[in-house]
Amino acid sequence: MSTIEIISCDPGRYISFCRDIYRDDPFFRDSGLTNVLRMIFYGREPCFRQAEITPVMVGRNGEILAACLLITDQSQPDMLQFSYFEAREDCQPAVDLLMAVAVNLCKKKGMPRIVIGLDSMVGVLVDRFDCMPCYGSRYNPAYYPEYLGKYGAREYLLASYLLELHRDILAREQKILKRLGNRFTCRTASWRHLGREAAIYTYLKNRCFTGQPFFTTGSTEVNHRMFSSYHTLMSGHNLLILERGGAPAGYLLWFPDYNQLLTPGDVMDQDTCRRYRMRGHEIDKLTISEIGVLPEYQGSGAILVLFDYFLQLTGGSYDWCETGWILNENIKSKGFGIRWADSEYKHYKIFEIEV
């Protein structure tokens, strides 16, 4: 049998290989994979401009068996990110070679660890492979956790929650909401003042999540460009701002589940946006991508005011809400899901390997 070896990387072949992994998968929806890889390879993604990216493909007789991007980010200089990993089934030796390349690069750069699962869609899915992913959430073949779990990594567990929106979720919180109504107010973002709103979003996100594992501070420039690039998929009502005395105190970012407009083999594009304008009423689920309040207001009930405003804004239009991932160690954020969902829904893992 021929030896598995490193193959010269061509961006087009890399992207085609990643898409081919999901060719016959009825649940995968390409709402991000192809477009993000195109942005990375062809230099149009601002959040990767401060990163050094090494694409690696391995295979046999010219056939690609596994691939990943090894990313060194200036904002996280103590880790090598093993990202955008894809592999064919029954190819553990090919994955081992990818990991050997990563370990060698990590040692060469003097980095203490390799982290797997910090893609634009965070985590490696470890269950519920038999249902379509919600927009913005990770999906991968069921054999990936076994591939990546054999290297003695520390495993961080993440969970999402599924909430039924037609229930009166906040019925028991009305007294608290009435009391907090004079202290906090909410508004939707103004896309006419996108630069200002991007700055507020950046300030809030950095302050809400600094200190959380794997979080990196963002910049207003990058977030402004991100919102600009999403102009066909979001508007001001997707970004909700909580205020105290006119000053920013928290935020919530949500999206309809655009994946419901895609069929297997589709790539999200302008046609998807046109379908949303014509058939948006057919989407019955939304996703809370991010939610947070400033540290000084955590435990005050402020998040109830923000969540209540969100429910009023979206009420009656959707049946279900799937949250983004929440780290298992983040007890405060888990409380949000535990309080209003019946149970944890999907689970993901981040793998951290000491070198």
URURLIN-V605882 format. One record per helix or strand of 2 or more residues. SS is the DSSP state (a for helix, b for strand). FROM is the first residue (numbers start at 1). TO is the last residue. If there is no record, write none. Layout:
SS/FROM/TO ; SS/FROM/TO
This chain:
b/5/7 ; a/11/21 ; a/33/41 ; a/46/48 ; b/51/60 ; b/63/73 ; a/74/76 ; b/79/87 ; a/92/108 ; b/113/116 ; b/124/125 ; a/144/148 ; b/154/164 ; a/171/180 ; b/185/188 ; a/191/209 ; a/220/229 ; a/236/238 ; b/239/244 ; b/247/256 ; a/258/261 ; a/270/282 ; b/285/293 ; a/295/297 ; a/302/314 ; b/320/323 ; b/326/327 ; a/331/340 ; b/344/354
